[in-house]
Amino acid sequence: TELVAHFRLGNIDLLDSKLKFYKKHIEKNGSIFSFENQIPALFQKIINNPDDKSGYDTIVETSINSFVADKKNVYIKYNPLLFLRK
């Protein structure tokens, strides 16, 4: 949620910092959802090319597909990444 908020507010420098911390946190502590380790790279794709709609679709579809594969469909409607779509 925090990553999405900073992106939407245009805090790209802060978002870069948060993504680096997030990546280290996931590497050290593991993840709850299988797609979490992909978030930094997917966000970076959006940051590098914000006009390319496919980046937004990819991050949302990756998270939804992960929820389904992990049998955690209940989380789909609470997915903050849905707010990234333009």
C-alpha positions, -999 to 999 in steps of 0.1 A, spaced: 0 0 0 28 24 9 46 18 -24 14 25 -44 7 57 -24 42 70 -30 40 62 -67 6 79 -70 19 110 -52 49 112 -75 75 105 -47 97 86 -71 130 92 -51 113 80 -20 98 51 -38 132 40 -51 145 40 -15 114 21 -3 119 -5 -31 155 -11 -21 145 -16 16 115 -38 5 139 -60 -16 163 -64 13 134 -71 37 121 -99 15 155 -114 10 161 -114 47 127 -124 61 110 -141 32 76 -133 18 40 -141 25 28 -141 -11 47 -157 -39 47 -126 -61 63 -103 -35 99 -110 -47 89 -97 -81 75 -63 -69 108 -43 -70 115 -52 -106 79 -47 -117 77 -13 -100 110 -4 -116 96 -11 -150 67 13 -143 90 40 -129 113 37 -160 84 39 -185 53 54 -168 35 58 -201 36 22 -210 3 7 -198 17 -29 -200 38 -23 -169 7 -15 -148 -12 -45 -162 17 -68 -156 21 -60 -119 -16 -63 -113 -20 -95 -133 11 -110 -116 -4 -103 -81 -38 -116 -90 -24 -148 -106 -3 -154 -75 -33 -150 -52 -52 -176 -73 -23 -200 -75 -17 -197 -38 -54 -203 -32 -57 -168 -15 -84 -154 -37 -99 -136 -7 -70 -110 -9 -77 -100 -45 -103 -74 -37 -79 -59 -11 -50 -57 -34 -36 -22 -34 -18 -28 -67 -52 -25 -84 -49 12 -79 -19 14 -101 -39 8 -133 -45 40 -153 
